Amino acid sequence: MGQKRILVVDDEPHMRIFMATLFETSGYKPVLAKNGAEGIQKARESTPDLIILDVMMPGGGGVEMYRQLKGDKTLKDVPVIMLSAVDDKTFSHSLKMFRITENGDLPEPDAYVEKLPEADKLLQIAETFLLNSSVNVQE
Amino acid sequence: MKEDILLVDDEEGIRKVLGIALSDRGYKVLTAEDGDGALRLFRETKPAVVLTDIKMPGMDGIELLKRVKEESPDTEVIMITGHGEMDLAIKSLKYEATDFVTKPINDDVLGIALKRAEERLSMKRQLREYTQNLEALVKEQSAKLIESERAAAVGQTVAGLAHAIKNIAGGLRGGVFVVDKGLELGNDQYLRRGWDMVKKDVARIRSMALDLLNFSKARCPDYQLADPNTVVREVLGLMGPRAAKYDVTLDAELDEKLPKIWFDPEGMHRCLVNLITNAIDACSDVTCADRKGRVVLRSFVPKSQNYPAGYEVEDNGCGIAEEVVPLVFHRFFSTKGTKGTGLGLMTTKKIVDEHDGEIEVHSNHGEGTRFLIRFGRTEPQVEGDGVSSANPKGSRIA
């Protein structure tokens, strides 16, 4: 069984290096992308087991990529952890508003983590999805 | 207690009779037999009401009326007129007499005139009271408002600062984590990467502290006679590598006709660095545009006569959303998420303000942004540091 792949999409180099190191040293294979467009492309190339997506990126940002992911047959079941610099309530509110405009057909992300995440906490959340996905998605 | 009343008539009989009638009505009565005497007494006692005969030897009633109204417009003056003196009576009304009563004096008519005078007095008093109350109220309320705004501003500043520091601290924590992993696993690559992150965050803290320091100082521009294009060339040299790193073209279009003017080259240098840093960031934001980023720095002579020089920084980056444009100069406002401190444009505006210059922004979302600064003086500053700037070190010419 190969290493599980985690796609990290964040426009900040710091965050990418931090998360890459975190997952690499925990036995996973990080795949890095610095914006939504690159993120979608790499997601299609590598079919990751988990995606960590920064919401607050310039331009369309993480939400646009999230919408594309959920519209993609092969990628729509890949769990997504959203990273956001704003607090819990504001974030879920804005997400709700966003989903309303999308006629409600967009599911909520699997988890939400406030930026800048504690290494242990992020890893713990990530691993709950990676363990689940070994049952469901692994071919 | 009723008002003081000054009764002026050259006929002693009338003074006596009227005096008694007025005392009966509750007034405190003072009397004078001519205009001069009346005026003297008026100045001493400031009665609220003057009752004066129109025809008197020496200074007549009309003249007395004029003088009293000049000195004390709020005093009510009632004229006493004889038969066939209607012209004079009307004339007195023109000079703001309250009313007139004709001789022989009918008690009821006098009563009406006095009542009118009293009503006017009390109206004026009330009006003055209201006005004063209103002024006091406005003062009190504005003091409260200023205080609460100040508190709000401090609160915002602290919140903004806390946010900026939290971001950098978070970054540092990430760097420390990577360094730790490097040490733990003896991995040189992690060590180097992590150390690099830490160094970058230290630089961010330093730059933020400098910006803050700069902002907290109410700094007087160090006016020097210098060529605005020299500053542009310096900034181009400084920002060139950054633009190249982000694959953004940085061009300059200089108006070589720009004269040497008085301004603070260091301050303007900082403004341009801030604006160009933002412009490059806007262009390298690949999510909104796939065109090649281009930043143009221009110098120009403004059309308006108010300023001798102007700079323009134009980019073809993402542009600023319309609703956000009014906020860009606000403290700690940033569109760059966790990367921006919101200090750059705030500092830039402050420097321009200190120059008595003007800064404006034009932006089309998705097409690009243009910042314009107009500034400078053709004459050195007259007061204070004018002496020191008379020998400008700004004579470094390109």
Contacts between the chains, C-beta under 8 A, distances in Angstrom:
chain1	res1	chain2	res2	distance
A	11	B	337	7.7
A	11	B	339	8.0
A	12	B	337	7.9
A	12	B	338	6.6
A	12	B	339	6.4
A	14	B	171	4.8
A	14	B	174	5.4
A	14	B	175	7.2
A	14	B	197	5.5
A	14	B	200	7.3
A	14	B	201	7.6
A	15	B	174	6.8
A	17	B	174	7.2
A	17	B	178	6.2
A	17	B	193	5.4
A	17	B	194	7.7
A	17	B	197	6.1
A	18	B	174	3.4
A	18	B	175	7.6
A	18	B	177	6.1
A	18	B	178	6.2
A	18	B	197	7.5
A	21	B	177	6.8
A	21	B	178	4.5
A	21	B	181	5.4
A	21	B	190	5.9
A	21	B	193	7.2
A	21	B	194	7.3
A	22	B	177	7.0
A	25	B	181	5.0
A	25	B	185	6.8
A	25	B	190	7.9
A	35	B	286	5.7
A	35	B	287	5.0
A	36	B	287	6.2
A	37	B	286	7.1
A	37	B	287	6.7
A	56	B	337	4.2
A	56	B	338	7.2
A	57	B	287	6.4
A	57	B	337	7.4
A	58	B	285	4.2
A	58	B	287	5.3
A	58	B	288	6.8
A	58	B	318	6.6
A	58	B	335	7.7
A	58	B	336	7.4
A	58	B	337	7.5
A	59	B	285	6.0
A	59	B	286	7.7
A	59	B	287	2.6
A	59	B	288	4.1
A	59	B	318	6.6
A	60	B	287	5.8
A	60	B	288	7.7
A	61	B	287	7.2
A	85	B	167	7.7
A	85	B	337	6.2
A	85	B	338	5.3
A	115	B	170	7.0
A	115	B	338	6.6
A	116	B	167	7.5
A	116	B	170	3.0
A	116	B	171	7.0
A	116	B	173	6.6
A	116	B	174	6.5
A	116	B	338	7.7
A	119	B	177	5.3
